[in-house]
Amino acid sequence: MIDPADLLTSLKNTNDAIDSIGYPDAGYKIWFVQSDTVVDYRFLVEGYWPNQAIYDTIHNHELYLKATEADEELWSKLKSTWYGRFKIVN
C-alpha cells in the first residue's frame, strides 16, 4: 500500500522545482478518491498548466526531470493508472 504522505512529498518536490523554473502557479495537487465512488483508484493527481507552451517548457526542464526521476519507483507502485487531458467547456 502506498502512503499518501509519500505522494505528497514527491509532488511537493516536483512543485518546488516548477516554482524554481519560474511558474509558481503551475503544478500538481493530489486528491484522495472516496472508495465508495470509484473502486479502482485511490488518488487523483491534478496538474495545472496555463498553456501548452508552459507545459512543454516545464516538462523539458532539467529541474523538473530531476525531481520526477527521483520518485519514479514510488509512482510505479500504483497498480492502476489512467492519464487524461481535459479542457474546460465554456
Sequence and secondary structure as in RCSB ss.txt:
>XXXX:A:sequence
MIDPADLLTSLKNTNDAIDSIGYPDAGYKIWFVQSDTVVDYRFLVEGYWPNQAIYDTIHNHELYLKATEADEELW
SKLKSTWYGRFKIVN
>XXXX:A:secstr
   HHHHHHHHHHHHHHHHHHT TT EEEEEE  TTT SS SEEEEEE SSHHHHHHHHTSHHHHHHHHTTHHHH
HT S           
